[in-house]
């Protein structure tokens, strides 16, 4: 995966002609939550130093990213330039991040000319002298701006009558590069092979943590007898690959980040024919921002909830490009991999979308992964957090990687939600429909193993045919039709007396073989009591009884599967009734 990110970054660098500094500097408003810039203003007076001119607020300008010159440093130290971000409480940010940066003057490893040292020292003195006023102004702006919105804090200098940002000065740019290079060289080795490009390099770095799921702050991550100096063996990276890796990550986060039902994921393309081929395929498309915007604006079928998702477009590419889906959870400065789905070919995407199309045609609905999310979100609807993300992502992985799904495990979660909605009398029909579409989708992909038996054709064969193997056994069809008949009874009860007392007979959809065998005659008797056991319902009862008789004794089917077939029949009662009664109203 990291090699693919590096290749993409290298392609972006070459295609856009980016310089080293372009790669090193980060967008402080990359997430869109830092729209406010607070500037500490100082004016140069006749070449004799700077004087403090106040603190002002301005709006963030994306065209000024290089001029802000932001790059995050250690959490408890200064950043790599006198530009910092304030997310919550601003206390200490000015001292630690802005004034703290000027400690570079005390660093003997960084060389300055006398003129450069005097320039920086004058700024430092003026900031220190007016520190109390600067802190008050920052606090006032923090109180004015909503807490959920971040602030960018930076220094702005007037030199020669022109106001400039720190990134406009070669001195600040050089120091940033020196500091980054020194940090990178804190762990290194000479004349070693880079793990990403495979080339022998004069120097390989050992502390590259572009993705912070890799870290050396815990002994378990350090190879070589837990000696940190030998940690370069874990992930030796040359400087060029490190820069390309950073640019690749930056590009992916800006252009190829999507949402997947509350979980963020990144789309990472990889050419299977080398870094620069095929030129007209995904790698070329995805480094052209205009093409990306065009793709995102297309009205296309989707299998996720992200309106900008472009999987449906990428499915039409050739298999010379593979895609990885990185599901990543960010917690403050840390990143945790939730799931990495590697090497998904466009042909697999085509197969997935073909299965979606088949389900849509059969049900007249729109299948997306939301159907799975219905059952693999929360173990309890009253819970605040989604505690079933692991199961949901595992199911997603199985779909994309063509790995089998345990049908009975799936049914357990389907029926848990369906029962919950049935008992609470809430969204039972929606839950059953989502469950049926989920089963149809997985069956079309041949990821679940459904037991299929030979069955005699019936008057409702056309109905069963479009659902394929899902109801391809006498028992499944019998339970399905019994569910239809039961739903028609419940409707008749409700229309006659405003309630559905027969619901109690269904035991919260936890019925077993004995319950179902006793249910059919009870439904028939109740329909006769309501004088509603007409010709159409007699046909349903006769078909259901015939199928259940063929199933014999000792049904080898789980309680969950029996009740799922029954619930599906209840939910599709209208479709069955239309085939029997036509357009006339069922009494």
C-alpha positions as CSV (number, residue, x, y, z in Angstrom):
1,X,0.0,0.0,0.0
2,X,2.8,2.5,0.9
3,X,4.5,1.8,-2.4
4,X,1.3,2.6,-4.2
5,X,1.0,5.9,-2.2
6,X,4.6,6.7,-3.0
7,X,4.0,6.0,-6.8
8,X,1.0,8.2,-6.8
9,X,2.9,11.0,-5.0
10,X,5.8,10.7,-7.5
11,X,3.4,11.0,-10.4
12,X,1.8,14.1,-8.9
13,X,5.2,15.7,-8.3
14,X,6.2,15.1,-11.9
15,X,2.9,16.0,-13.4
16,X,2.5,19.3,-11.5
17,X,6.2,20.2,-11.4
18,X,6.2,20.4,-7.6
19,X,9.3,21.5,-5.7
20,X,10.6,20.1,-2.4
21,X,9.0,23.0,-0.4
22,X,5.6,22.4,-2.0
23,X,5.8,18.9,-0.6
24,X,7.0,19.8,2.8
25,X,4.4,22.5,3.5
26,X,1.0,21.3,4.6
27,X,-2.4,22.9,4.2
28,X,-3.4,24.0,7.8
29,X,-7.0,24.0,6.6
30,X,-6.9,20.6,5.0
31,X,-10.0,19.4,6.9
32,X,-11.9,22.6,6.2
33,X,-12.2,23.5,9.9
34,X,-9.6,26.3,10.1
35,X,-11.2,29.2,8.2
36,X,-9.8,31.9,10.5
37,X,-6.3,33.3,10.5
38,X,-5.0,35.4,13.4
39,X,-1.9,37.4,12.4
40,X,0.6,38.9,14.8
41,X,1.8,42.0,12.9
42,X,5.2,43.6,13.1
43,X,6.7,46.4,11.0
44,X,10.4,46.9,10.2
45,X,11.5,50.5,11.0
46,X,14.3,51.9,8.8
47,X,16.2,48.6,8.9
48,X,16.7,49.0,12.7
49,X,14.4,46.2,13.7
50,X,10.7,45.5,14.1
51,X,8.0,47.1,16.2
52,X,4.7,45.4,17.2
53,X,1.6,46.7,15.3
54,X,-1.2,44.6,16.8
55,X,-3.1,41.4,16.2
56,X,-5.6,41.1,13.4
57,X,-8.0,38.5,12.1
58,X,-8.4,37.6,8.4
59,X,-10.1,34.8,6.5
60,X,-8.1,31.7,5.4
61,X,-7.0,31.9,1.7
62,X,-6.1,28.6,0.1
63,X,-4.0,30.4,-2.4
64,X,-1.7,31.4,0.5
65,X,-0.9,27.9,1.8
66,X,2.8,28.2,0.7
67,X,2.9,31.7,2.3
68,X,1.6,30.5,5.6
69,X,4.4,27.9,5.6
70,X,2.7,25.5,8.0
71,X,4.1,22.1,8.9
72,X,3.2,20.4,12.2
73,X,5.9,19.7,14.7
74,X,5.9,17.7,17.9
75,X,2.8,18.1,20.1
76,X,4.7,19.6,23.0
77,X,7.1,21.7,21.0
78,X,7.2,24.3,18.3
79,X,6.1,23.6,14.7
80,X,8.6,23.9,11.8
81,X,7.7,27.6,11.3
82,X,6.1,30.3,13.4
83,X,2.7,29.3,12.1
84,X,0.5,27.1,14.3
85,X,-3.1,25.8,14.7
86,X,-5.4,26.5,17.7
87,X,-8.2,23.9,17.9
88,X,-9.5,24.4,21.5
89,X,-8.0,26.4,24.3
90,X,-5.3,28.8,23.1
91,X,-3.4,28.9,26.4
92,X,0.3,28.3,25.8
93,X,0.1,28.1,22.0
94,X,1.8,31.5,21.6
95,X,4.6,30.7,23.9
96,X,5.1,27.1,22.8
97,X,4.5,27.3,19.1
98,X,5.3,30.9,18.1
99,X,7.9,32.2,20.6
100,X,9.2,28.6,21.0
101,X,10.1,28.5,17.3
102,X,12.7,31.2,17.8
103,X,14.7,28.8,19.9
104,X,16.3,28.0,16.5
105,X,18.6,30.9,17.3
106,X,20.0,28.9,20.2
107,X,20.5,25.8,18.1
108,X,24.1,25.4,17.3
109,X,23.4,23.0,14.5
110,X,21.6,25.6,12.4
111,X,23.9,28.3,10.9
112,X,22.8,31.9,10.4
113,X,24.6,34.9,9.0
114,X,24.9,37.9,11.3
115,X,22.2,39.7,9.3
116,X,19.8,36.7,9.5
117,X,20.4,36.3,13.3
118,X,19.7,40.0,13.8
119,X,16.5,39.8,11.7
120,X,15.1,36.9,13.8
121,X,16.3,38.2,17.1
122,X,14.5,41.5,16.5
123,X,11.3,39.7,15.9
124,X,11.8,37.5,18.9
125,X,12.4,40.4,21.2
126,X,9.3,42.3,20.0
127,X,7.1,39.2,20.4
128,X,8.5,38.6,23.9
129,X,8.1,42.2,25.0
130,X,4.4,42.4,23.8
131,X,3.5,38.9,24.8
132,X,0.8,39.9,27.3
133,X,-1.0,42.0,24.8
134,X,-0.7,39.3,22.1
135,X,-2.1,36.6,24.4
136,X,-5.1,38.8,25.4
137,X,-5.9,39.5,21.7
138,X,-5.7,35.8,20.9
139,X,-8.0,34.9,23.8
140,X,-10.5,37.6,22.6
141,X,-10.6,36.1,19.1
142,X,-11.0,32.6,20.5
143,X,-14.0,33.8,22.4
144,X,-15.5,35.4,19.3
145,X,-15.1,32.4,17.0
146,X,-17.3,29.3,17.6
147,X,-15.5,26.6,19.6
148,X,-15.9,24.0,16.9
149,X,-14.0,26.2,14.4
150,X,-10.2,26.3,14.5
151,X,-7.7,29.2,14.3
152,X,-4.5,29.5,12.4
153,X,-2.0,31.7,14.2
154,X,1.0,33.2,12.3
155,X,3.4,36.1,12.1
156,X,3.0,38.8,9.5
157,X,5.8,41.2,8.7
158,X,5.9,44.5,6.9
159,X,9.3,44.9,5.1
160,X,9.9,47.7,2.6
161,X,6.3,48.9,3.0
162,X,4.9,45.5,1.9
163,X,3.1,43.1,4.3
164,X,4.4,39.6,3.9
165,X,3.9,36.2,5.5
166,X,6.7,34.0,6.8
167,X,6.6,31.8,3.7
168,X,7.6,34.8,1.6
169,X,11.0,34.9,3.2
170,X,13.8,32.5,2.1
171,X,15.1,32.4,5.6
172,X,12.0,30.8,7.1
173,X,11.8,28.4,4.2
174,X,15.4,27.3,4.6
175,X,15.0,26.8,8.3
176,X,11.9,24.7,7.8
177,X,13.8,22.5,5.4
178,X,16.8,22.2,7.7
179,X,14.6,21.2,10.7
180,X,12.7,18.6,8.7
181,X,15.9,17.1,7.3
182,X,17.5,16.9,10.7
183,X,14.5,15.2,12.2
184,X,14.5,12.7,9.3
185,X,18.2,12.0,9.9
186,X,17.7,11.3,13.6
187,X,17.5,7.6,12.7
188,X,19.4,6.6,9.5
189,X,21.8,4.2,7.9
190,X,24.3,4.6,5.1
191,X,24.5,2.6,1.8
192,X,21.3,0.7,2.3
193,X,18.4,-0.3,0.1
194,X,15.2,1.7,0.2
195,X,12.2,-0.5,1.0
196,X,9.9,1.5,-1.4
197,X,12.0,2.0,-4.5
198,X,14.3,-1.0,-4.0
199,X,17.4,1.1,-4.9
200,X,20.7,1.4,-3.0
201,X,21.0,4.8,-1.5
202,X,23.7,6.7,0.3
203,X,21.3,7.3,3.1
204,X,18.0,5.7,4.2
205,X,15.8,7.2,6.9
206,X,14.4,5.1,9.7
207,X,11.9,7.4,11.3
208,X,9.5,8.1,8.5
209,X,6.0,8.3,10.0
210,X,4.0,9.8,7.2
211,X,1.2,7.6,8.4
212,X,1.2,7.7,12.1
213,X,0.0,4.1,12.5
214,X,3.8,3.4,12.2
215,X,5.7,4.8,15.2
216,X,8.9,4.2,17.1
217,X,7.6,5.6,20.5
218,X,6.9,2.1,21.8
219,X,9.5,-0.7,22.2
220,X,7.4,-3.2,20.3
221,X,7.9,-1.2,17.0
222,X,11.7,-1.3,17.3
223,X,13.7,-4.0,15.7
224,X,17.3,-4.8,16.5
225,X,17.2,-5.7,20.2
226,X,15.0,-2.7,20.9
227,X,17.8,-0.4,19.9
228,X,16.2,2.7,18.4
229,X,19.3,3.4,16.3
230,X,18.7,0.2,14.5
231,X,15.1,0.9,13.9
232,X,15.9,1.9,10.3
233,X,15.6,-1.8,9.6
234,X,11.9,-1.7,10.1
235,X,11.2,0.7,7.3
236,X,14.3,2.0,5.4
237,X,13.2,4.9,3.2
238,X,15.3,7.1,1.0
239,X,14.6,10.9,1.1
240,X,13.1,11.0,-2.4
241,X,10.6,8.2,-1.6
242,X,9.8,9.9,1.7
243,X,8.9,13.1,-0.1
244,X,6.8,11.2,-2.7
245,X,5.0,9.3,0.1
246,X,4.1,12.6,1.8
247,X,2.8,14.1,-1.4
248,X,0.8,10.9,-2.2
249,X,-0.8,11.0,1.2
250,X,-1.6,14.7,0.9
251,X,-3.1,14.2,-2.6
252,X,-5.2,11.2,-1.4
253,X,-6.5,13.0,1.6
254,X,-7.5,16.0,-0.6
255,X,-9.0,14.2,-3.6
256,X,-9.6,10.6,-2.9
257,X,-11.2,10.6,0.6
258,X,-14.7,9.3,0.9
259,X,-17.3,8.4,3.5
260,X,-18.6,4.9,4.0
261,X,-21.6,5.0,6.4
262,X,-19.9,6.9,9.1
263,X,-16.4,5.5,8.4
264,X,-13.8,7.4,6.4
265,X,-11.9,5.6,3.7
266,X,-9.2,6.5,1.1
267,X,-9.0,5.2,-2.4
268,X,-5.4,4.3,-3.4
269,X,-4.7,3.3,-7.0
270,X,-1.8,1.2,-8.2
271,X,-0.6,0.4,-11.7
272,X,0.2,-3.2,-12.3
273,X,2.5,-2.3,-15.1
274,X,4.8,0.0,-13.3
275,X,4.7,3.6,-12.1
276,X,3.8,5.4,-15.3
277,X,1.5,2.9,-17.1
278,X,-1.1,2.8,-18.4
279,X,-1.1,6.5,-19.1
280,X,-4.8,6.8,-19.9
281,X,-5.9,4.7,-17.0
282,X,-6.8,5.4,-13.4
283,X,-3.4,6.7,-12.3
284,X,-3.5,9.4,-15.0
285,X,-7.1,10.2,-14.3
286,X,-6.7,10.5,-10.6
287,X,-3.9,13.1,-10.7
288,X,-6.0,15.4,-12.8
289,X,-8.1,17.5,-10.4
290,X,-10.5,18.6,-13.2
291,X,-11.2,15.0,-14.1
292,X,-11.8,14.1,-10.5
293,X,-14.3,17.0,-10.1
294,X,-16.0,15.8,-13.3
295,X,-16.2,12.3,-12.1
296,X,-17.7,13.3,-8.7
297,X,-20.4,15.4,-10.4
298,X,-21.7,12.6,-12.5
299,X,-25.1,11.0,-11.7
300,X,-24.2,7.3,-11.4
301,X,-25.2,4.2,-9.5
302,X,-23.6,4.0,-6.1
303,X,-23.0,1.3,-3.5
304,X,-22.0,3.8,-0.7
305,X,-23.7,6.8,0.9
306,X,-21.0,9.2,-0.5
307,X,-22.4,11.3,-3.3
308,X,-18.8,11.9,-4.6
309,X,-17.8,8.3,-4.6
310,X,-16.4,7.3,-8.0
311,X,-16.2,3.5,-7.7
312,X,-18.9,3.2,-10.3
313,X,-16.8,5.1,-12.8
314,X,-13.6,3.3,-12.0
315,X,-15.2,-0.1,-12.6
316,X,-15.0,0.5,-16.3
317,X,-11.2,0.7,-16.3
318,X,-9.0,-2.3,-17.3
319,X,-7.4,-4.7,-14.9
320,X,-4.1,-3.1,-15.4
321,X,-4.8,-1.0,-12.4
322,X,-5.7,-2.2,-8.9
323,X,-7.4,-0.2,-6.1
324,X,-6.9,-0.4,-2.4
325,X,-9.4,0.9,0.1
326,X,-7.9,2.1,3.3
327,X,-10.3,2.6,6.2
328,X,-8.5,4.8,8.7
329,X,-9.6,6.2,12.0
330,X,-7.9,9.4,13.2
331,X,-7.7,10.1,16.9
332,X,-6.0,13.4,17.6
333,X,-2.5,12.9,16.1
334,X,-2.7,9.1,15.9
335,X,-4.0,7.0,13.0
336,X,-5.4,3.5,13.3
337,X,-6.1,1.2,10.4
338,X,-9.6,-0.3,10.7
339,X,-9.3,-2.2,7.4
340,X,-7.1,-2.3,4.4
341,X,-8.7,-4.0,1.3
342,X,-5.8,-4.4,-1.2
343,X,-5.7,-5.0,-4.9
344,X,-9.3,-4.7,-5.9
345,X,-9.5,-5.0,-9.7
346,X,-12.0,-3.0,-11.8
347,X,-13.4,-6.4,-13.0
348,X,-14.3,-7.1,-9.4
349,X,-16.1,-3.8,-9.1
350,X,-18.0,-4.6,-12.3
351,X,-19.1,-7.9,-10.8
352,X,-20.3,-6.1,-7.6
353,X,-22.2,-3.5,-9.6
354,X,-23.7,-6.3,-11.7
355,X,-25.0,-8.0,-8.6
356,X,-26.4,-4.7,-7.4
357,X,-28.2,-4.3,-10.7
358,X,-29.7,-7.8,-10.4
359,X,-31.0,-7.1,-6.9
360,X,-32.4,-3.7,-8.0
361,X,-34.3,-5.4,-10.9
362,X,-35.7,-8.2,-8.7
363,X,-36.9,-5.9,-5.8
364,X,-37.6,-2.6,-7.6
365,X,-35.5,-0.9,-4.9
366,X,-32.0,0.5,-4.7
367,X,-29.4,-1.8,-3.1
368,X,-26.4,-0.1,-1.4
369,X,-24.2,-1.2,1.5
370,X,-26.7,0.7,3.7
371,X,-28.6,-2.5,3.7
372,X,-25.7,-4.2,5.5
373,X,-25.3,-1.2,7.8
374,X,-28.9,-1.7,8.9
375,X,-27.9,-4.9,10.7
376,X,-24.2,-4.2,11.4
377,X,-24.3,-0.8,13.0
378,X,-25.3,-0.9,16.7
379,X,-25.9,-4.0,18.8
380,X,-28.5,-2.0,20.6
381,X,-30.4,0.9,19.0
382,X,-30.1,2.9,22.2
383,X,-26.3,2.8,22.1
384,X,-24.5,6.0,21.2
385,X,-21.6,4.5,19.2
386,X,-21.5,2.1,16.3
387,X,-20.1,-1.0,18.1
388,X,-20.5,-3.4,15.1
389,X,-18.0,-1.6,12.8
390,X,-15.7,-4.6,12.9
391,X,-18.4,-7.0,11.6
392,X,-19.5,-4.4,9.0
393,X,-16.0,-3.9,7.7
394,X,-15.3,-7.6,7.6
395,X,-18.4,-8.1,5.5
396,X,-17.3,-5.3,3.2
397,X,-13.9,-6.9,2.9
398,X,-15.5,-10.2,2.0
399,X,-17.5,-8.6,-0.8
400,X,-14.6,-6.8,-2.3
401,X,-12.2,-9.7,-2.0
402,X,-14.6,-12.5,-3.0
403,X,-14.4,-14.4,0.3
404,X,-17.4,-16.5,1.5
405,X,-19.8,-15.2,4.1
406,X,-21.3,-17.5,6.8
407,X,-25.0,-17.5,6.0
408,X,-26.2,-18.5,9.5
409,X,-24.0,-15.8,11.1
410,X,-25.5,-13.3,8.8
411,X,-29.0,-14.4,9.5
412,X,-28.4,-14.1,13.3
413,X,-27.9,-10.3,12.8
414,X,-30.6,-9.9,10.3
415,X,-33.2,-11.5,12.5
416,X,-32.1,-9.7,15.6
417,X,-32.9,-6.4,13.9
418,X,-36.0,-7.7,12.2
419,X,-37.4,-9.0,15.5
420,X,-36.6,-5.7,17.3
421,X,-38.5,-3.7,14.7
422,X,-41.4,-6.2,14.6
423,X,-41.9,-6.2,18.4
424,X,-41.6,-2.4,18.6
425,X,-43.9,-2.1,15.6
426,X,-41.6,0.4,14.0
427,X,-39.7,-0.2,10.7
428,X,-40.3,-3.9,10.3
429,X,-41.0,-3.7,6.5
430,X,-37.8,-1.7,5.9
431,X,-35.7,-4.1,7.9
432,X,-37.1,-7.2,6.1
433,X,-36.6,-5.5,2.7
434,X,-33.0,-4.6,3.6
435,X,-32.4,-8.2,4.8
436,X,-33.8,-9.7,1.7
437,X,-31.7,-7.4,-0.6
438,X,-28.6,-8.3,1.4
439,X,-29.2,-12.0,1.0
440,X,-30.0,-11.6,-2.7
441,X,-26.8,-9.5,-3.3
442,X,-24.5,-12.0,-1.5
443,X,-26.2,-14.9,-3.2
444,X,-25.7,-13.3,-6.7
445,X,-22.0,-12.9,-5.8
446,X,-22.0,-16.6,-4.7
447,X,-20.6,-15.6,-1.3
448,X,-23.3,-17.5,0.7
449,X,-24.2,-21.1,0.4
450,X,-28.0,-21.6,0.2
451,X,-29.4,-25.1,0.3
452,X,-31.4,-25.7,-2.8
453,X,-33.8,-28.5,-3.4
454,X,-35.9,-29.6,-6.4
455,X,-39.5,-28.2,-6.1
456,X,-42.5,-28.6,-8.2
457,X,-43.7,-25.6,-10.1
458,X,-46.6,-23.8,-8.6
459,X,-49.1,-21.1,-9.5
460,X,-46.6,-18.5,-8.0
461,X,-43.5,-19.8,-9.9
462,X,-42.9,-16.5,-11.5
463,X,-42.7,-14.8,-8.1
464,X,-40.2,-17.3,-6.7
465,X,-38.1,-17.4,-9.9
466,X,-37.0,-13.8,-9.6
467,X,-35.6,-14.4,-6.1
468,X,-33.5,-17.3,-7.3
469,X,-32.2,-19.8,-4.7
470,X,-33.4,-17.8,-1.7
471,X,-36.7,-19.6,-1.7
472,X,-35.6,-22.7,-3.6
473,X,-36.9,-25.5,-1.3
474,X,-40.4,-26.7,-0.3
475,X,-39.8,-25.6,3.3
476,X,-38.7,-22.1,2.4
477,X,-41.6,-21.6,0.0
478,X,-44.1,-23.0,2.6
479,X,-42.9,-20.6,5.3
480,X,-42.9,-17.7,2.8
481,X,-46.5,-18.3,1.8
482,X,-47.5,-18.8,5.4
483,X,-46.0,-15.4,6.1
484,X,-48.1,-13.9,3.3
485,X,-51.3,-15.5,4.6
486,X,-50.6,-14.4,8.1
487,X,-50.0,-10.8,7.0
488,X,-53.3,-10.7,5.2
489,X,-55.0,-11.9,8.4
490,X,-53.3,-9.2,10.5
491,X,-54.5,-6.6,8.0
492,X,-58.1,-7.9,8.1
493,X,-58.0,-7.8,11.9
494,X,-56.7,-4.2,11.9
495,X,-59.4,-3.1,9.4
496,X,-62.1,-4.8,11.4
497,X,-61.2,-3.9,15.0
498,X,-58.3,-1.4,14.9
499,X,-55.8,-3.8,16.4
500,X,-53.9,-7.0,15.6
501,X,-54.2,-9.4,18.6
502,X,-53.0,-12.3,16.4
503,X,-49.5,-10.8,16.5
504,X,-49.0,-12.4,20.0
505,X,-49.3,-15.8,18.4
506,X,-46.1,-15.1,16.4
507,X,-43.8,-15.2,19.5
508,X,-41.8,-12.2,18.4
509,X,-40.6,-14.2,15.3
510,X,-38.9,-16.8,17.4
511,X,-41.1,-19.7,16.2
512,X,-39.8,-23.2,15.6
513,X,-41.1,-26.2,13.6
514,X,-43.9,-27.0,16.0
515,X,-45.1,-23.4,16.1
516,X,-45.2,-23.1,12.3
517,X,-47.0,-26.4,11.8
518,X,-49.7,-25.3,14.3
519,X,-49.9,-21.7,12.8
520,X,-51.4,-22.6,9.4
521,X,-54.7,-24.0,10.7
522,X,-55.0,-21.2,13.3
523,X,-54.6,-18.6,10.5
524,X,-57.2,-20.4,8.4
525,X,-59.7,-20.6,11.3
526,X,-59.2,-16.9,12.1
527,X,-59.8,-16.0,8.4
528,X,-63.0,-18.0,8.4
529,X,-64.1,-16.2,11.6
530,X,-63.7,-12.9,9.8
531,X,-65.5,-14.4,6.8
532,X,-62.3,-13.5,4.8
533,X,-61.1,-17.0,3.7
534,X,-61.8,-16.4,0.0
535,X,-60.7,-18.2,-3.1
536,X,-57.3,-16.4,-3.2
537,X,-56.4,-17.1,0.4
538,X,-57.5,-20.7,0.0
539,X,-55.0,-21.0,-2.9
540,X,-52.3,-19.5,-0.6
541,X,-53.2,-21.9,2.2
542,X,-53.3,-24.9,-0.1
543,X,-49.9,-24.0,-1.7
544,X,-48.3,-23.4,1.8
545,X,-49.7,-26.6,3.2
546,X,-48.4,-28.6,0.2
547,X,-44.9,-27.2,0.5
548,X,-44.8,-27.8,4.3
549,X,-46.0,-31.4,3.8
550,X,-43.2,-32.0,1.3
551,X,-40.7,-30.7,3.9
552,X,-41.5,-33.7,6.0
553,X,-40.6,-34.0,9.7
554,X,-37.5,-32.8,11.6
555,X,-36.8,-29.6,9.6
556,X,-33.1,-29.1,9.2
557,X,-33.3,-25.4,9.3
558,X,-32.3,-22.9,12.0
559,X,-34.9,-20.9,13.8
560,X,-33.4,-17.7,12.4
561,X,-33.8,-18.9,8.8
562,X,-37.3,-20.2,9.3
563,X,-38.4,-16.9,10.7
564,X,-36.6,-14.9,8.0
565,X,-38.5,-16.8,5.2
566,X,-41.7,-16.2,7.1
567,X,-41.0,-12.5,7.6
568,X,-40.1,-12.1,3.9
569,X,-43.5,-13.5,3.1
570,X,-45.2,-11.0,5.4
571,X,-43.2,-8.1,3.8
572,X,-44.0,-9.2,0.2
573,X,-47.7,-9.8,0.8
574,X,-48.7,-7.0,-1.5
575,X,-46.7,-8.4,-4.4
576,X,-48.2,-11.9,-3.9
577,X,-51.7,-10.6,-3.5
578,X,-51.4,-8.7,-6.7
579,X,-50.5,-11.9,-8.6
580,X,-53.5,-13.6,-7.1
581,X,-56.1,-10.9,-7.0
582,X,-54.8,-8.5,-9.7
583,X,-55.5,-4.9,-9.0
584,X,-58.6,-5.4,-6.9
585,X,-58.5,-4.7,-3.2
586,X,-58.0,-7.6,-0.9
587,X,-60.8,-8.0,1.7
